[in-house]
Amino acid sequence: MFNALPSNIKKHLFYHNGAHVYMNNWQSIDFRESMNALLTQKLLGHETDYQLPRVVWQDNTSPQTWLTLEDFGKIKPTTKLSL
């Protein structure tokens, strides 16, 4: 779905790989602070130094580890067949 959005839309992805959790309760990422900074910029028009990474991805090789990525997945060429 991330790659299905039009390329002219600035998009961001938090990719959590595991059991259901509330993002604002994570110890290793300050999700609430990230959203407050982003909403302050977008809704109130206040300039901040905050830059939300394009992709924040959970690395399950060690607990509470997150990486930032420039892109997520690649769309492979597909062939449409009529039925």
N, C-alpha and C positions, 0 to 999 in steps of 0.2 A: 504494500500500500504506500509506503514511503516513496518509492521510486515512481509510483503511478501518478503522484501529484504533478501538476505542470511545473516545468523547470523555472518559470518566472516567479514561483512562490518560494519565498525563503522559508525553508523547513528545518525542523530540529527533531531529533529522536533520542529518547531515553530508552535504551534496550536493557531490560532486566531479564535475566535468564534464571528462573527458579520459582519457588513457591510464591503465592500471593503475599505481598507486603504493602504497607502504606509508604509511599516514597518519602513523605515528610518525616518518617521515623528512622530512616537510614542514618547510621552514624558516620559513614565515610563520604557522604555527599550531602551538601547543604541544599537540598531541593527547595525548601521554603524560601531561603535567601535568594536562590537563583530565580525563582518565579517572581518574587517581590521586585527584584531589580529589573527583570524583563518587563513586567507589567507597568512599573513606574515609567520606563522608557516609552512603551507603546501607548498606554492609555492616558497617561498624564503629560506626556511630551517632555519629561525631564531628561536631560542628558546625564548619563552615567558612564563610567569606564567599563562597565560589565559587558562582556561578550560571551554569549551562550554558544558553546561548541555545537557544531552541526550534528554530531552523533556522540552520545555518552553511552558507552557499552560496558556491561558488567563482565569482567574477566573472572570466570569461575575457577581458575587455577589456584587462587588463594582468597581467603575471606575478605570482604569489604574492599575489593580492588576494582577500580573503574578506569577505563581508558577513553580518550577522545579520538575520534576518527573523522576524517574529512568526508567519507562517503560510506554508505551501507549497502552492500549487495550490488550486483550488477544485473541489469535486465538482459537476458539472453534473447537473441533474435528468435522470433517464433513464426511459424507458418500457419495461416488461417485456412482451414479446410471447410468448404461448404457441406452442409449435411443434406 
